[in-house]
């Protein structure tokens, strides 16, 4: 199964976003079924100040951009039972 999705999420106007605080968080997260993918998407959407997210199930990669930290994204994913490690740790 191959699933690659890029979504833009913003609950406030772009001109109010402090572009200097934008970060890109790349994590390795197991995505083995549709239920996993839906859970991950739902959890990520709840993070405040995210601009975009991308799920690449072919390589088990989650990319989140916005005013977020790696720790914030990892914490949210751990709450749903997912183990997330930094993409660069491979």
Backbone atoms as SQL, in Angstrom:
CREATE TABLE atoms (id INTEGER PRIMARY KEY, chain TEXT, resi INTEGER, resn TEXT, atom TEXT, x REAL, y REAL, z REAL);
INSERT INTO atoms VALUES
  (1, 'A', 1, 'UNK', 'N', 0.847, -1.179, 0.000),
  (2, 'A', 1, 'UNK', 'CA', 0.000, 0.000, 0.000),
  (3, 'A', 1, 'UNK', 'C', 0.888, 1.236, 0.000),
  (4, 'A', 2, 'UNK', 'N', 0.602, 2.179, -0.851),
  (5, 'A', 2, 'UNK', 'CA', 1.362, 3.416, -0.929),
  (6, 'A', 2, 'UNK', 'C', 0.416, 4.574, -0.667),
  (7, 'A', 3, 'UNK', 'N', 0.799, 5.422, 0.247),
  (8, 'A', 3, 'UNK', 'CA', -0.015, 6.567, 0.602),
  (9, 'A', 3, 'UNK', 'C', 0.910, 7.744, 0.814),
  (10, 'A', 4, 'UNK', 'N', 0.702, 8.785, 0.079),
  (11, 'A', 4, 'UNK', 'CA', 1.527, 9.970, 0.201),
  (12, 'A', 4, 'UNK', 'C', 0.580, 11.158, 0.180),
  (13, 'A', 5, 'UNK', 'N', 0.591, 11.925, 1.223),
  (14, 'A', 5, 'UNK', 'CA', -0.377, 13.008, 1.337),
  (15, 'A', 5, 'UNK', 'C', 0.298, 14.256, 1.869),
  (16, 'A', 6, 'UNK', 'N', -0.051, 15.382, 1.313),
  (17, 'A', 6, 'UNK', 'CA', 0.415, 16.670, 1.801),
  (18, 'A', 6, 'UNK', 'C', -0.812, 17.521, 2.050),
  (19, 'A', 7, 'UNK', 'N', -0.936, 18.017, 3.253),
  (20, 'A', 7, 'UNK', 'CA', -2.075, 18.864, 3.606),
  (21, 'A', 7, 'UNK', 'C', -1.573, 20.184, 4.167),
  (22, 'A', 8, 'UNK', 'N', -2.302, 21.244, 3.883),
  (23, 'A', 8, 'UNK', 'CA', -2.019, 22.538, 4.471),
  (24, 'A', 8, 'UNK', 'C', -3.124, 22.836, 5.460),
  (25, 'A', 9, 'UNK', 'N', -2.700, 23.181, 6.661),
  (26, 'A', 9, 'UNK', 'CA', -3.652, 23.471, 7.727),
  (27, 'A', 9, 'UNK', 'C', -3.274, 24.814, 8.327),
  (28, 'A', 10, 'UNK', 'N', -4.223, 25.694, 8.443),
  (29, 'A', 10, 'UNK', 'CA', -3.974, 26.967, 9.095),
  (30, 'A', 10, 'UNK', 'C', -5.287, 27.470, 9.659),
  (31, 'A', 11, 'UNK', 'N', -5.277, 27.725, 10.946),
  (32, 'A', 11, 'UNK', 'CA', -6.495, 28.210, 11.588),
  (33, 'A', 11, 'UNK', 'C', -6.506, 29.731, 11.693),
  (34, 'A', 12, 'UNK', 'N', -5.472, 30.369, 11.164),
  (35, 'A', 12, 'UNK', 'CA', -5.405, 31.819, 11.203),
  (36, 'A', 12, 'UNK', 'C', -4.725, 32.310, 9.932),
  (37, 'A', 13, 'UNK', 'N', -4.912, 33.593, 9.580),
  (38, 'A', 13, 'UNK', 'CA', -4.362, 34.111, 8.327),
  (39, 'A', 13, 'UNK', 'C', -2.847, 33.972, 8.242),
  (40, 'A', 14, 'UNK', 'N', -2.348, 33.673, 7.053),
  (41, 'A', 14, 'UNK', 'CA', -0.915, 33.478, 6.831),
  (42, 'A', 14, 'UNK', 'C', -0.097, 34.691, 7.233),
  (43, 'A', 15, 'UNK', 'N', -0.620, 35.884, 7.041),
  (44, 'A', 15, 'UNK', 'CA', 0.163, 37.078, 7.349),
  (45, 'A', 15, 'UNK', 'C', 0.449, 37.206, 8.839),
  (46, 'A', 16, 'UNK', 'N', -0.290, 36.487, 9.673),
  (47, 'A', 16, 'UNK', 'CA', -0.045, 36.545, 11.110),
  (48, 'A', 16, 'UNK', 'C', 0.988, 35.521, 11.574),
  (49, 'A', 17, 'UNK', 'N', 1.386, 34.622, 10.699),
  (50, 'A', 17, 'UNK', 'CA', 2.350, 33.592, 11.069),
  (51, 'A', 17, 'UNK', 'C', 3.748, 34.186, 11.060),
  (52, 'A', 18, 'UNK', 'N', 4.489, 33.948, 12.127),
  (53, 'A', 18, 'UNK', 'CA', 5.866, 34.398, 12.205),
  (54, 'A', 18, 'UNK', 'C', 6.719, 33.410, 11.425),
  (55, 'A', 19, 'UNK', 'N', 7.098, 33.771, 10.221),
  (56, 'A', 19, 'UNK', 'CA', 7.806, 32.843, 9.341),
  (57, 'A', 19, 'UNK', 'C', 9.167, 32.446, 9.901),
  (58, 'A', 20, 'UNK', 'N', 9.751, 33.247, 10.775),
  (59, 'A', 20, 'UNK', 'CA', 11.057, 32.898, 11.331),
  (60, 'A', 20, 'UNK', 'C', 10.960, 31.740, 12.303),
  (61, 'A', 21, 'UNK', 'N', 9.762, 31.444, 12.795),
  (62, 'A', 21, 'UNK', 'CA', 9.611, 30.355, 13.753),
  (63, 'A', 21, 'UNK', 'C', 9.175, 29.049, 13.085),
  (64, 'A', 22, 'UNK', 'N', 9.097, 29.044, 11.772),
  (65, 'A', 22, 'UNK', 'CA', 8.700, 27.837, 11.053),
  (66, 'A', 22, 'UNK', 'C', 9.787, 26.776, 11.177),
  (67, 'A', 23, 'UNK', 'N', 9.364, 25.556, 11.447),
  (68, 'A', 23, 'UNK', 'CA', 10.289, 24.436, 11.564),
  (69, 'A', 23, 'UNK', 'C', 9.776, 23.284, 10.718),
  (70, 'A', 24, 'UNK', 'N', 10.685, 22.413, 10.335),
  (71, 'A', 24, 'UNK', 'CA', 10.333, 21.192, 9.622),
  (72, 'A', 24, 'UNK', 'C', 10.739, 20.025, 10.510),
  (73, 'A', 25, 'UNK', 'N', 9.764, 19.207, 10.887),
  (74, 'A', 25, 'UNK', 'CA', 10.006, 18.038, 11.733),
  (75, 'A', 25, 'UNK', 'C', 9.812, 16.799, 10.869),
  (76, 'A', 26, 'UNK', 'N', 10.858, 15.976, 10.774),
  (77, 'A', 26, 'UNK', 'CA', 10.796, 14.746, 9.990),
  (78, 'A', 26, 'UNK', 'C', 11.017, 13.562, 10.922),
  (79, 'A', 27, 'UNK', 'N', 10.051, 12.642, 10.927),
  (80, 'A', 27, 'UNK', 'CA', 10.098, 11.505, 11.839),
  (81, 'A', 27, 'UNK', 'C', 9.839, 10.194, 11.116),
  (82, 'A', 28, 'UNK', 'N', 10.429, 9.138, 11.642),
  (83, 'A', 28, 'UNK', 'CA', 10.146, 7.787, 11.161),
  (84, 'A', 28, 'UNK', 'C', 9.069, 7.218, 12.080),
  (85, 'A', 29, 'UNK', 'N', 7.930, 6.847, 11.486),
  (86, 'A', 29, 'UNK', 'CA', 6.779, 6.351, 12.247),
  (87, 'A', 29, 'UNK', 'C', 6.183, 5.172, 11.488),
  (88, 'A', 30, 'UNK', 'N', 5.958, 4.073, 12.177),
  (89, 'A', 30, 'UNK', 'CA', 5.353, 2.909, 11.540),
  (90, 'A', 30, 'UNK', 'C', 3.916, 3.180, 11.126),
  (91, 'A', 31, 'UNK', 'N', 3.625, 2.957, 9.853),
  (92, 'A', 31, 'UNK', 'CA', 2.274, 3.135, 9.313),
  (93, 'A', 31, 'UNK', 'C', 1.949, 1.888, 8.514),
  (94, 'A', 32, 'UNK', 'N', 1.296, 0.921, 9.147),
  (95, 'A', 32, 'UNK', 'CA', 1.103, -0.381, 8.528),
  (96, 'A', 32, 'UNK', 'C', -0.292, -0.615, 7.956),
  (97, 'A', 33, 'UNK', 'N', -1.246, 0.228, 8.355),
  (98, 'A', 33, 'UNK', 'CA', -2.616, 0.004, 7.882),
  (99, 'A', 33, 'UNK', 'C', -3.365, 1.334, 7.835),
  (100, 'A', 34, 'UNK', 'N', -4.566, 1.300, 7.283),
  (101, 'A', 34, 'UNK', 'CA', -5.382, 2.511, 7.188),
  (102, 'A', 34, 'UNK', 'C', -5.712, 3.083, 8.560),
  (103, 'A', 35, 'UNK', 'N', -5.917, 2.206, 9.541),
  (104, 'A', 35, 'UNK', 'CA', -6.228, 2.669, 10.891),
  (105, 'A', 35, 'UNK', 'C', -5.061, 3.477, 11.468),
  (106, 'A', 36, 'UNK', 'N', -3.840, 3.006, 11.261),
  (107, 'A', 36, 'UNK', 'CA', -2.647, 3.734, 11.716),
  (108, 'A', 36, 'UNK', 'C', -2.584, 5.116, 11.065),
  (109, 'A', 37, 'UNK', 'N', -2.791, 5.140, 9.768),
  (110, 'A', 37, 'UNK', 'CA', -2.708, 6.388, 9.021),
  (111, 'A', 37, 'UNK', 'C', -3.754, 7.381, 9.515),
  (112, 'A', 38, 'UNK', 'N', -4.976, 6.926, 9.697),
  (113, 'A', 38, 'UNK', 'CA', -6.042, 7.808, 10.182),
  (114, 'A', 38, 'UNK', 'C', -5.736, 8.332, 11.581),
  (115, 'A', 39, 'UNK', 'N', -5.217, 7.479, 12.448),
  (116, 'A', 39, 'UNK', 'CA', -4.878, 7.894, 13.814),
  (117, 'A', 39, 'UNK', 'C', -3.776, 8.942, 13.812),
  (118, 'A', 40, 'UNK', 'N', -2.772, 8.730, 12.977),
  (119, 'A', 40, 'UNK', 'CA', -1.659, 9.679, 12.890),
  (120, 'A', 40, 'UNK', 'C', -2.153, 11.022, 12.366),
  (121, 'A', 41, 'UNK', 'N', -2.952, 11.005, 11.302),
  (122, 'A', 41, 'UNK', 'CA', -3.476, 12.258, 10.747),
  (123, 'A', 41, 'UNK', 'C', -4.311, 13.010, 11.774),
  (124, 'A', 42, 'UNK', 'N', -5.178, 12.294, 12.461),
  (125, 'A', 42, 'UNK', 'CA', -6.037, 12.920, 13.467),
  (126, 'A', 42, 'UNK', 'C', -5.196, 13.556, 14.577),
  (127, 'A', 43, 'UNK', 'N', -4.167, 12.854, 15.036),
  (128, 'A', 43, 'UNK', 'CA', -3.312, 13.362, 16.108),
  (129, 'A', 43, 'UNK', 'C', -2.534, 14.595, 15.657),
  (130, 'A', 44, 'UNK', 'N', -1.986, 14.546, 14.458),
  (131, 'A', 44, 'UNK', 'CA', -1.194, 15.670, 13.956),
  (132, 'A', 44, 'UNK', 'C', -2.057, 16.910, 13.771),
  (133, 'A', 45, 'UNK', 'N', -3.273, 16.731, 13.292),
  (134, 'A', 45, 'UNK', 'CA', -4.165, 17.872, 13.070),
  (135, 'A', 45, 'UNK', 'C', -4.492, 18.621, 14.359),
  (136, 'A', 46, 'UNK', 'N', -4.351, 17.964, 15.502),
  (137, 'A', 46, 'UNK', 'CA', -4.654, 18.595, 16.786),
  (138, 'A', 46, 'UNK', 'C', -3.518, 19.470, 17.304),
  (139, 'A', 47, 'UNK', 'N', -2.342, 19.370, 16.700),
  (140, 'A', 47, 'UNK', 'CA', -1.197, 20.171, 17.137),
  (141, 'A', 47, 'UNK', 'C', -1.425, 21.615, 16.716),
  (142, 'A', 48, 'UNK', 'N', -1.254, 22.523, 17.659),
  (143, 'A', 48, 'UNK', 'CA', -1.426, 23.945, 17.349),
  (144, 'A', 48, 'UNK', 'C', -0.263, 24.443, 16.498),
  (145, 'A', 49, 'UNK', 'N', -0.537, 25.406, 15.667),
  (146, 'A', 49, 'UNK', 'CA', 0.465, 26.117, 14.869),
  (147, 'A', 49, 'UNK', 'C', 1.162, 25.275, 13.807),
  (148, 'A', 50, 'UNK', 'N', 0.515, 24.215, 13.312),
  (149, 'A', 50, 'UNK', 'CA', 1.125, 23.514, 12.185),
  (150, 'A', 50, 'UNK', 'C', 0.611, 24.129, 10.895),
  (151, 'A', 51, 'UNK', 'N', 1.464, 24.149, 9.898),
  (152, 'A', 51, 'UNK', 'CA', 1.094, 24.672, 8.587),
  (153, 'A', 51, 'UNK', 'C', 0.766, 23.535, 7.629),
  (154, 'A', 52, 'UNK', 'N', 1.658, 22.543, 7.551),
  (155, 'A', 52, 'UNK', 'CA', 1.450, 21.416, 6.649),
  (156, 'A', 52, 'UNK', 'C', 1.895, 20.126, 7.316),
  (157, 'A', 53, 'UNK', 'N', 1.376, 19.027, 6.806),
  (158, 'A', 53, 'UNK', 'CA', 1.895, 17.719, 7.206),
  (159, 'A', 53, 'UNK', 'C', 1.900, 16.824, 5.985),
  (160, 'A', 54, 'UNK', 'N', 2.794, 15.849, 6.025),
  (161, 'A', 54, 'UNK', 'CA', 2.906, 14.912, 4.906),
  (162, 'A', 54, 'UNK', 'C', 3.174, 13.522, 5.467),
  (163, 'A', 55, 'UNK', 'N', 2.430, 12.545, 4.983),
  (164, 'A', 55, 'UNK', 'CA', 2.629, 11.154, 5.368),
  (165, 'A', 55, 'UNK', 'C', 3.108, 10.396, 4.139),
  (166, 'A', 56, 'UNK', 'N', 4.243, 9.739, 4.262),
  (167, 'A', 56, 'UNK', 'CA', 4.770, 8.925, 3.171),
  (168, 'A', 56, 'UNK', 'C', 4.882, 7.496, 3.680),
  (169, 'A', 57, 'UNK', 'N', 3.866, 6.695, 3.394),
  (170, 'A', 57, 'UNK', 'CA', 3.817, 5.331, 3.928),
  (171, 'A', 57, 'UNK', 'C', 4.815, 4.402, 3.260),
  (172, 'A', 58, 'UNK', 'N', 5.286, 4.776, 2.105),
  (173, 'A', 58, 'UNK', 'CA', 6.260, 3.934, 1.415),
  (174, 'A', 58, 'UNK', 'C', 7.564, 3.838, 2.206),
  (175, 'A', 59, 'UNK', 'N', 7.929, 4.917, 2.890),
  (176, 'A', 59, 'UNK', 'CA', 9.172, 4.927, 3.674),
  (177, 'A', 59, 'UNK', 'C', 8.911, 5.177, 5.161),
  (178, 'A', 60, 'UNK', 'N', 7.630, 5.189, 5.569),
  (179, 'A', 60, 'UNK', 'CA', 7.236, 5.425, 6.972),
  (180, 'A', 60, 'UNK', 'C', 7.751, 6.759, 7.497),
  (181, 'A', 61, 'UNK', 'N', 7.535, 7.804, 6.724),
  (182, 'A', 61, 'UNK', 'CA', 8.027, 9.135, 7.083),
  (183, 'A', 61, 'UNK', 'C', 6.859, 10.096, 7.294),
  (184, 'A', 62, 'UNK', 'N', 6.926, 10.831, 8.401),
  (185, 'A', 62, 'UNK', 'CA', 5.958, 11.884, 8.698),
  (186, 'A', 62, 'UNK', 'C', 6.724, 13.197, 8.721),
  (187, 'A', 63, 'UNK', 'N', 6.249, 14.176, 7.960),
  (188, 'A', 63, 'UNK', 'CA', 6.869, 15.496, 7.930),
  (189, 'A', 63, 'UNK', 'C', 5.822, 16.515, 8.347),
  (190, 'A', 64, 'UNK', 'N', 6.163, 17.331, 9.340),
  (191, 'A', 64, 'UNK', 'CA', 5.264, 18.369, 9.839),
  (192, 'A', 64, 'UNK', 'C', 6.014, 19.693, 9.773),
  (193, 'A', 65, 'UNK', 'N', 5.372, 20.735, 9.240),
  (194, 'A', 65, 'UNK', 'CA', 5.974, 22.060, 9.231),
  (195, 'A', 65, 'UNK', 'C', 5.079, 23.016, 9.994),
  (196, 'A', 66, 'UNK', 'N', 5.703, 23.985, 10.611),
  (197, 'A', 66, 'UNK', 'CA', 4.972, 24.986, 11.372),
  (198, 'A', 66, 'UNK', 'C', 5.778, 25.438, 12.567),
  (199, 'A', 67, 'UNK', 'N', 5.113, 26.089, 13.474),
  (200, 'A', 67, 'UNK', 'CA', 5.745, 26.556, 14.704),
  (201, 'A', 67, 'UNK', 'C', 5.652, 25.422, 15.728),
  (202, 'A', 68, 'UNK', 'N', 6.392, 24.340, 15.475),
  (203, 'A', 68, 'UNK', 'CA', 6.354, 23.140, 16.308),
  (204, 'A', 68, 'UNK', 'C', 7.772, 22.648, 16.565),
  (205, 'A', 69, 'UNK', 'N', 7.901, 21.808, 17.579),
  (206, 'A', 69, 'UNK', 'CA', 9.180, 21.173, 17.865),
  (207, 'A', 69, 'UNK', 'C', 9.052, 19.672, 17.633),
  (208, 'A', 70, 'UNK', 'N', 10.180, 19.042, 17.476),
  (209, 'A', 70, 'UNK', 'CA', 10.196, 17.588, 17.327),
  (210, 'A', 70, 'UNK', 'C', 9.547, 16.936, 18.537),
  (211, 'A', 71, 'UNK', 'N', 9.863, 17.456, 19.717),
  (212, 'A', 71, 'UNK', 'CA', 9.327, 16.892, 20.956),
  (213, 'A', 71, 'UNK', 'C', 7.806, 16.942, 20.993),
  (214, 'A', 72, 'UNK', 'N', 7.218, 18.038, 20.513),
  (215, 'A', 72, 'UNK', 'CA', 5.756, 18.160, 20.494),
  (216, 'A', 72, 'UNK', 'C', 5.118, 17.083, 19.619),
  (217, 'A', 73, 'UNK', 'N', 5.676, 16.888, 18.438),
  (218, 'A', 73, 'UNK', 'CA', 5.113, 15.916, 17.507),
  (219, 'A', 73, 'UNK', 'C', 5.296, 14.499, 18.048),
  (220, 'A', 74, 'UNK', 'N', 6.484, 14.201, 18.580),
  (221, 'A', 74, 'UNK', 'CA', 6.748, 12.874, 19.147),
  (222, 'A', 74, 'UNK', 'C', 5.785, 12.589, 20.293),
  (223, 'A', 75, 'UNK', 'N', 5.551, 13.576, 21.146),
  (224, 'A', 75, 'UNK', 'CA', 4.653, 13.403, 22.298),
  (225, 'A', 75, 'UNK', 'C', 3.233, 13.059, 21.843),
  (226, 'A', 76, 'UNK', 'N', 2.747, 13.768, 20.840),
  (227, 'A', 76, 'UNK', 'CA', 1.399, 13.520, 20.320),
  (228, 'A', 76, 'UNK', 'C', 1.305, 12.112, 19.731),
  (229, 'A', 77, 'UNK', 'N', 2.333, 11.700, 19.018),
  (230, 'A', 77, 'UNK', 'CA', 2.322, 10.365, 18.417),
  (231, 'A', 77, 'UNK', 'C', 2.440, 9.270, 19.472),
  (232, 'A', 78, 'UNK', 'N', 3.204, 9.525, 20.520),
  (233, 'A', 78, 'UNK', 'CA', 3.315, 8.543, 21.608),
  (234, 'A', 78, 'UNK', 'C', 1.974, 8.356, 22.313),
  (235, 'A', 79, 'UNK', 'N', 1.190, 9.428, 22.406),
  (236, 'A', 79, 'UNK', 'CA', -0.123, 9.338, 23.056),
  (237, 'A', 79, 'UNK', 'C', -1.055, 8.366, 22.335),
  (238, 'A', 80, 'UNK', 'N', -0.856, 8.182, 21.039),
  (239, 'A', 80, 'UNK', 'CA', -1.704, 7.249, 20.287),
  (240, 'A', 80, 'UNK', 'C', -1.007, 5.895, 20.107),
  (241, 'A', 81, 'UNK', 'N', 0.091, 5.710, 20.832),
  (242, 'A', 81, 'UNK', 'CA', 0.770, 4.416, 20.815),
  (243, 'A', 81, 'UNK', 'C', 1.780, 4.218, 19.704),
  (244, 'A', 82, 'UNK', 'N', 2.189, 5.306, 19.061),
  (245, 'A', 82, 'UNK', 'CA', 3.158, 5.217, 17.974),
  (246, 'A', 82, 'UNK', 'C', 4.549, 5.594, 18.462),
  (247, 'A', 83, 'UNK', 'N', 5.536, 4.835, 18.023),
  (248, 'A', 83, 'UNK', 'CA', 6.924, 5.168, 18.302),
  (249, 'A', 83, 'UNK', 'C', 7.428, 6.024, 17.154),
  (250, 'A', 84, 'UNK', 'N', 8.018, 7.163, 17.487),
  (251, 'A', 84, 'UNK', 'CA', 8.532, 8.074, 16.472),
  (252, 'A', 84, 'UNK', 'C', 9.988, 8.388, 16.782),
  (253, 'A', 85, 'UNK', 'N', 10.823, 8.273, 15.771),
  (254, 'A', 85, 'UNK', 'CA', 12.231, 8.613, 15.923),
  (255, 'A', 85, 'UNK', 'C', 12.613, 9.615, 14.854),
  (256, 'A', 86, 'UNK', 'N', 13.638, 10.376, 15.142),
  (257, 'A', 86, 'UNK', 'CA', 14.104, 11.377, 14.197),
  (258, 'A', 86, 'UNK', 'C', 14.491, 10.717, 12.885),
  (259, 'A', 87, 'UNK', 'N', 14.102, 11.314, 11.789),
  (260, 'A', 87, 'UNK', 'CA', 14.396, 10.754, 10.477),
  (261, 'A', 87, 'UNK', 'C', 15.899, 10.640, 10.269),
  (262, 'A', 88, 'UNK', 'N', 16.681, 11.548, 10.817),
  (263, 'A', 88, 'UNK', 'CA', 18.132, 11.554, 10.612),
  (264, 'A', 88, 'UNK', 'C', 18.855, 10.484, 11.421),
  (265, 'A', 89, 'UNK', 'N', 18.160, 9.786, 12.327),
  (266, 'A', 89, 'UNK', 'CA', 18.787, 8.764, 13.161),
  (267, 'A', 89, 'UNK', 'C', 18.959, 7.434, 12.457),
  (268, 'A', 90, 'UNK', 'N', 18.537, 7.327, 11.206),
  (269, 'A', 90, 'UNK', 'CA', 18.626, 6.045, 10.486),
  (270, 'A', 90, 'UNK', 'C', 20.034, 5.589, 10.318);
